[in-house]
Amino acid sequence: MSDCFFLTLTTNPSLSAIYYALLQCGYEYHLPEREALERFRGGDVPVFFRGVKQNTCEVYPYWPRAALLESALFYLTPDHREWADFPAFRARVMNAPNLTPEERNDDLWQWIREFPSALQEVLASPAFREYLAWEITWLEAQKALHAHSLNALGDLLAECNARYGGRVKRVQLWLNPIKCVNSADYHIHGDTLFYCSGTLKAESILHEFLHPIVHPLMAEREDLPADPALDPSYTADPRYAAEETAVRRLTSAILKGEFPEDLPTFLSSL
């Protein structure tokens, strides 16, 4: 892996607590370690976490609230005991292009204010600590299993960074064995991209890494097409749909080893 990069695979206990709590509430979407995780079901967690499951996304009813709890971690105090900047979190959610009015209505804000206290209750639970010890061991096995892929991915992201720049200078992968393998969420905080998923998918990580590179270029382009096959969560905002389409095509090209020399020219060719 390039010495100038920046790719780490790690456990975040607070994120683990979120998905452990969801496991107790019946979460069972494509669990990569279903058999091993069965022994960790049946614990008591705050009723707060039952509010994560909604009916606004048929294929994955934990969208968007599970992802919003992930994002909320960056707006808590360092010990995650209370909100550090609730107004900033609210502004981020209200400006998100991929959420419907129903998904960020007053019910969301009344519910999510209780997140820090609910999170602390899970973190203090002996049953959760037992699960977390298992997850840490699981992650070490994942590091060994995917060592070659991680090195190759680090080199690929470093090459993109050298060619195209962008605000992201490091990437942290938060793999969680409970989270759905088909639901990857990313969060940019400072110069770091945090990628959360149930499994390691190089294509998906590259895709999310390219979004902040492509995004500023889209501000000057209003004529780029959007893939008509996009999920409805992308199509509420035409500009967001066009960006998603562009990033998907750029990701495909780079995975083939075809690095565009000039990204504006590449976008014009779509």
Secondary structure, 3 states (H helix, E strand, C coil): CCCCCCEEEECCHHHHHHHHHHHHCCCCCCCCCHHHHHHHCCCCCCHHHHHHCCCCCCCCCCCCHHHHHHHHHHHECCCCCCECCHHHHHHHHHCCCCCCHHHHCHHHHHHHCCHHHHHHHHHCCHHHHHHHHHHHHHHHHHHHHCHHHHHHHHHHHHHHHHHHCCCCCEEEEEECCCCCCCCCEEEEECCEEEEEECCCCHHHHHHHHHHHHHHHHHCCCCCCCCCCCCCHHHHCCHHHHHHHHHHHHHHHHHHCCCCCCCHHHHHHCC
